[in-house]
Amino acid sequence: MPSTKINFMSKSNYKITRNEYMLTEEVVITIPTAIQSALKIPERELEARLRLELAAHLYEEWLLAFGKAVELAQLSRWDFTAELAKRKIERHYTEHELAEDLAFAVSC
């Protein structure tokens, strides 16, 4: 059965992040052509859209932190926040994060 493979990481084994080398693993999801056609998403938009859908869902389910979801979606923090708002997904903000933010504010 024909299918399309979607790679969720760069083709390189390494990427530069804040001047550090970070080892990455490649995760490949094979989507049968019949399912890809049923998605009604243009092929040129498929990988970006699936990254966004996965990132938003994992974030909503508390399975992925905001920063990592932004990284997975390959959007800016602002654009990902706007996407969450559009989907009515609330930002997760724990008491621990509040305490960290308050401590930082006091130290300034």
C-alpha positions as CSV (number, residue, x, y, z in Angstrom):
1,M,0.0,0.0,0.0
2,P,1.5,3.4,-1.0
3,S,2.3,5.7,1.9
4,T,4.0,8.9,2.9
5,K,6.7,9.1,5.6
6,I,6.8,12.2,7.8
7,N,10.1,12.9,9.6
8,F,9.7,14.9,12.8
9,M,13.4,15.7,13.2
10,S,16.0,17.2,11.0
11,K,17.8,14.9,8.7
12,S,21.1,15.6,10.5
13,N,22.0,13.7,13.6
14,Y,23.0,17.0,15.3
15,K,21.5,20.4,15.5
16,I,22.9,23.6,17.0
17,T,20.9,25.0,19.9
18,R,22.2,27.9,21.9
19,N,25.8,27.1,20.7
20,E,25.5,23.5,22.0
21,Y,25.3,20.3,20.0
22,M,22.2,18.4,20.8
23,L,21.8,14.8,19.7
24,T,18.4,14.2,18.2
25,E,16.5,11.0,17.4
26,E,14.4,10.7,14.3
27,V,10.8,9.5,14.6
28,V,9.2,8.5,11.4
29,I,5.4,8.1,11.1
30,T,4.2,6.3,8.0
31,I,0.8,7.6,6.9
32,P,-1.0,5.4,4.2
33,T,-1.9,7.4,1.1
34,A,-5.6,6.8,1.7
35,I,-5.4,8.4,5.1
36,Q,-3.3,11.3,3.8
37,S,-5.9,11.9,1.1
38,A,-8.7,11.8,3.6
39,L,-6.9,14.5,5.7
40,K,-7.6,17.1,2.9
41,I,-4.3,18.9,3.8
42,P,-2.2,19.9,0.9
43,E,1.0,17.9,0.8
44,R,3.2,21.0,1.1
45,E,1.5,21.8,4.4
46,L,1.3,18.2,5.8
47,E,4.4,18.1,8.0
48,A,3.9,21.5,9.5
49,R,0.2,20.8,10.2
50,L,0.9,17.4,11.8
51,R,3.7,18.9,13.9
52,L,1.2,21.6,15.1
53,E,-1.6,19.1,15.8
54,L,0.7,16.8,17.7
55,A,2.3,19.6,19.7
56,A,-1.0,21.2,20.6
57,H,-2.5,17.8,21.7
58,L,0.5,16.7,23.7
59,Y,0.5,20.1,25.5
60,E,-3.2,20.0,26.1
61,E,-2.9,16.6,27.7
62,W,0.1,17.8,29.9
63,L,2.4,15.3,28.2
64,L,4.7,18.0,26.8
65,A,5.9,21.3,28.4
66,F,5.1,24.6,26.6
67,G,8.7,25.2,25.4
68,K,9.0,21.7,24.0
69,A,5.6,22.0,22.3
70,V,6.8,25.2,20.7
71,E,9.9,23.5,19.5
72,L,8.0,20.5,18.1
73,A,5.5,22.8,16.3
74,Q,8.4,24.9,15.0
75,L,6.5,28.1,15.7
76,S,7.4,31.2,17.8
77,R,6.1,31.3,21.3
78,W,3.7,34.0,20.3
79,D,2.3,32.0,17.4
80,F,1.9,28.8,19.4
81,T,0.2,30.8,22.2
82,A,-2.2,32.2,19.6
83,E,-2.9,28.8,18.2
84,L,-3.7,27.5,21.7
85,A,-6.1,30.4,22.2
86,K,-7.8,29.7,18.9
87,R,-8.3,26.1,20.0
88,K,-9.4,27.2,23.5
89,I,-6.5,25.3,25.1
90,E,-5.5,27.0,28.4
91,R,-1.9,27.7,29.1
92,H,-0.5,25.5,31.9
93,Y,0.9,27.7,34.7
94,T,1.7,25.8,37.9
95,E,2.2,27.2,41.4
96,H,5.9,26.2,41.0
97,E,6.2,28.3,37.9
98,L,4.5,31.2,39.7
99,A,7.0,30.9,42.6
100,E,9.9,30.9,40.1
101,D,8.6,34.0,38.3
102,L,8.0,35.8,41.6
103,A,11.5,34.9,42.9
104,F,13.0,36.2,39.6
105,A,10.9,39.4,39.8
106,V,12.1,40.0,43.4
107,S,15.7,39.5,42.5
108,C,15.6,42.2,39.7
